[in-house]
Amino acid sequence: MKLKLLIVGAGMYVCGRGTDGFGTVLPSLYEAYRCGLIERVDVIATRPASIQGLMEKNNRLNERMGFGFPVHGHSGADAYRRALKEIKPDCVIISVPDHLHARVAIQAANAGSHVLVVKPLAPTAKEAKEMIQAAQKNQVYGAVEFHKRFDDANLKIRDMFSQGKLGDLLYIVVNYSQRKIIPQQMFKDWSNKTNIFQYLGVHYADLIYFVTGAKPIRVMATGQKQWLTAKGIATHDAIQVVIEWSLGKKEFTSIIATNWIDPNTSSAMSDQKISLVGTKGRIDSDQKNRGVQIVTDENGIEDFNPYFSQLYTDTTGQTVFRGYGERSIHQFLRDVSNIKLGVQKPKDLRNFRPTFEQGLVSTAIIEAVGVSLKKNNVWVNVRG
Ligand SMILES: NC(=O)c1ccc[n+]([C@@H]2O[C@H](COP(=O)([O-])OP(=O)(O)OC[C@H]3O[C@@H](n4cnc5c(N)ncnc54)[C@H](O)[C@@H]3O)[C@@H](O)[C@H]2O)c1
């Protein structure tokens, strides 16, 4: 079934604003269009210049992919409300700053559209619950674009855990950071409205929940404000979070360290590693160094992740977009198509997808982390 799709937001994640690339959402839609899943796409941004930037990226993608793609742009802070009414999209992908997720998602659900929100679901459990209620009331499917659930390296971790090969899980350590350019340039308009745990740490909070099915009990967070504050950006450079998780009678602890002040000369935009230690085994997964290192006069040393979202020329000479980012968006569109065809219902997906209900878990963690930081690093219970 071909879908009418509305995208709210035309930034870095949608089309690679401010980068040489094309982002993740827009090129993924080319693949979905090629598979016959899309009828038309409308994109909303606040400023006309953002839509112009999106159209330029789209034209360049047209050339690379070798086929045209019907994208219509609209601008204005309120333009998404009009579009929901006039276009009546089958589904909406929301990629606006975090503090706006709930507002846009609830209106989309109330308009009867299925909704995919980029991570995090929302910054607070209250907003997340309102989103869940809006989706349930309108019988639409609501999901979070947690693409790390689609990375084969993480599926292996999940299998090892669920098959008991690690024994009883004792602790998990995550190290995740990005370059200074992210808070300083890319998101300078809203980096002080979020924090680095909410921006990066949430991916692994969700992944730990996805891998283990455990319930987060309480958190304790510490953070440092130095480099960014000196540049006039009022947010933490780095945040370290301890989370206690319960698996019925057993418990384990995770430690997630995040920063966004890595040098801009680092060998990859994202540096990310996870280790899980259990009574019968351990897994260490370097999710930055995937074994492909490139060195050029132009860009120096780069550790290249071939598995996230990339354009490639396939064996027939055709340009294709591949990776776990693409698979995550494709899965949402396929699910919406199946719901519209009556093959499945939103509630059938409850245990299998990053639904709004599942997104509440990592949102409750984010909120508790914010409280711990404000209250001198006290332990805070997670209330989902
Ligand atoms: N999953 C990931 O790996 C990943 C990566 C980057 C960003 N993100 C998430 O994507 C979201 C957006 O991030 P980005 O990097 O694209 O940011 P960005 O600052 O590049 O873009 C934000 C976009 O939101 C639009 N916008 C803001 N208010 C709006 C409104 N009222 N109506 C319509 N459009 C509005 C702006 O016009 C802009 O196009 C954030 O929630 C972020 O956490 C996810």
The ligand as an SDF file (V2000), in Angstrom:
LIG
                    3D

 44 48  0  0  0  0  0  0  0  0999 V2000
   18.4320    9.1060   16.1150 N   0  0  0  0  0  0  0  0  0  0  0  0
   19.5150    9.8250   15.8810 C   0  0  0  0  0  0  0  0  0  0  0  0
   20.5990    9.2960   15.7150 O   0  0  0  0  0  0  0  0  0  0  0  0
   19.3890   11.2960   15.8130 C   0  0  0  0  0  0  0  0  0  0  0  0
   20.4370   12.0500   15.3050 C   0  0  0  0  0  0  0  0  0  0  0  0
   20.2940   13.4060   15.2770 C   0  0  0  0  0  0  0  0  0  0  0  0
   19.1370   13.9790   15.7750 C   0  0  0  0  0  0  0  0  0  0  0  0
   18.1410   13.2180   16.2750 N   0  0  0  0  0  0  0  0  0  0  0  0
   16.9210   13.8230   16.8450 C   0  0  0  0  0  0  0  0  0  0  0  0
   16.2360   14.4840   15.8070 O   0  0  0  0  0  0  0  0  0  0  0  0
   15.5560   15.6350   16.3340 C   0  0  0  0  0  0  0  0  0  0  0  0
   15.9340   16.8130   15.4710 C   0  0  0  0  0  0  0  0  0  0  0  0
   17.3360   16.8220   15.4010 O   0  0  0  0  0  0  0  0  0  0  0  0
   18.0870   17.3990   14.1200 P   0  0  0  0  0  0  0  0  0  0  0  0
   19.4710   16.8990   14.2590 O   0  0  0  0  0  0  0  0  0  0  0  0
   17.4310   17.0970   12.8430 O   0  0  0  0  0  0  0  0  0  0  0  0
   17.9680   18.9690   14.5230 O   0  0  0  0  0  0  0  0  0  0  0  0
   18.0840   20.2720   13.6450 P   0  0  0  0  0  0  0  0  0  0  0  0
   18.2600   21.4080   14.6070 O   0  0  0  0  0  0  0  0  0  0  0  0
   19.0770   20.0800   12.5480 O   0  0  0  0  0  0  0  0  0  0  0  0
   16.6280   20.3940   12.9710 O   0  0  0  0  0  0  0  0  0  0  0  0
   15.4590   20.6690   13.6730 C   0  0  0  0  0  0  0  0  0  0  0  0
   14.3410   20.9250   12.6630 C   0  0  0  0  0  0  0  0  0  0  0  0
   13.1290   21.1190   13.3990 O   0  0  0  0  0  0  0  0  0  0  0  0
   12.3730   22.1080   12.7210 C   0  0  0  0  0  0  0  0  0  0  0  0
   11.3880   22.6910   13.6280 N   0  0  0  0  0  0  0  0  0  0  0  0
   11.5800   23.2650   14.8310 C   0  0  0  0  0  0  0  0  0  0  0  0
   10.3960   23.6840   15.3120 N   0  0  0  0  0  0  0  0  0  0  0  0
    9.4390   23.3420   14.4140 C   0  0  0  0  0  0  0  0  0  0  0  0
    8.0290   23.5030   14.3310 C   0  0  0  0  0  0  0  0  0  0  0  0
    7.3370   24.0890   15.3050 N   0  0  0  0  0  0  0  0  0  0  0  0
    7.3830   23.0500   13.2250 N   0  0  0  0  0  0  0  0  0  0  0  0
    8.0840   22.4600   12.2430 C   0  0  0  0  0  0  0  0  0  0  0  0
    9.4180   22.2810   12.2640 N   0  0  0  0  0  0  0  0  0  0  0  0
   10.0840   22.7170   13.3240 C   0  0  0  0  0  0  0  0  0  0  0  0
   13.3980   23.1090   12.2540 C   0  0  0  0  0  0  0  0  0  0  0  0
   12.8500   23.8570   11.1740 O   0  0  0  0  0  0  0  0  0  0  0  0
   14.5320   22.1610   11.8050 C   0  0  0  0  0  0  0  0  0  0  0  0
   14.3290   21.8120   10.4540 O   0  0  0  0  0  0  0  0  0  0  0  0
   15.9660   15.7270   17.7990 C   0  0  0  0  0  0  0  0  0  0  0  0
   14.9640   15.1760   18.6200 O   0  0  0  0  0  0  0  0  0  0  0  0
   17.2230   14.8650   17.8850 C   0  0  0  0  0  0  0  0  0  0  0  0
   17.3970   14.2820   19.1670 O   0  0  0  0  0  0  0  0  0  0  0  0
   18.2240   11.8910   16.2600 C   0  0  0  0  0  0  0  0  0  0  0  0
  1  2  1  0
  2  3  2  0
  2  4  1  0
  4  5  1  0
  4 44  2  0
  5  6  2  0
  6  7  1  0
  7  8  2  0
  8  9  1  0
  8 44  1  0
  9 10  1  0
  9 42  1  0
 10 11  1  0
 11 12  1  0
 11 40  1  0
 12 13  1  0
 13 14  1  0
 14 15  2  0
 14 16  1  0
 14 17  1  0
 17 18  1  0
 18 19  2  0
 18 20  1  0
 18 21  1  0
 21 22  1  0
 22 23  1  0
 23 24  1  0
 23 38  1  0
 24 25  1  0
 25 26  1  0
 25 36  1  0
 26 27  1  0
 26 35  1  0
 27 28  2  0
 28 29  1  0
 29 30  1  0
 29 35  2  0
 30 31  1  0
 30 32  2  0
 32 33  1  0
 33 34  2  0
 34 35  1  0
 36 37  1  0
 36 38  1  0
 38 39  1  0
 40 41  1  0
 40 42  1  0
 42 43  1  0
M  CHG  2   8   1  16  -1
M  END
$$$$
